[in-house]
Amino acid sequence: MKFFDLVATFEKLSHLK
């Protein structure tokens, strides 16, 4: 679950970029 959260955060950052 924590791993998934990390991936979600990374994806969000990518979208923000």
N, C-alpha and C positions, 0 to 999 in steps of 0.2 A: 504494500500500500504506500509506504513512504517513497519507494522508488517511483511509483506512478505519479505521486505528487511532484516529485522532482522533475520528472519529464514534462508534466503539465506546466510547471513554472518555466521551464526552458522554452517550451513552445510559446507560451504567452510572451516571453521576452522577445522571441523571434518575430512574433506578430507586431510587437510594439516597434521593433526596429524599422 
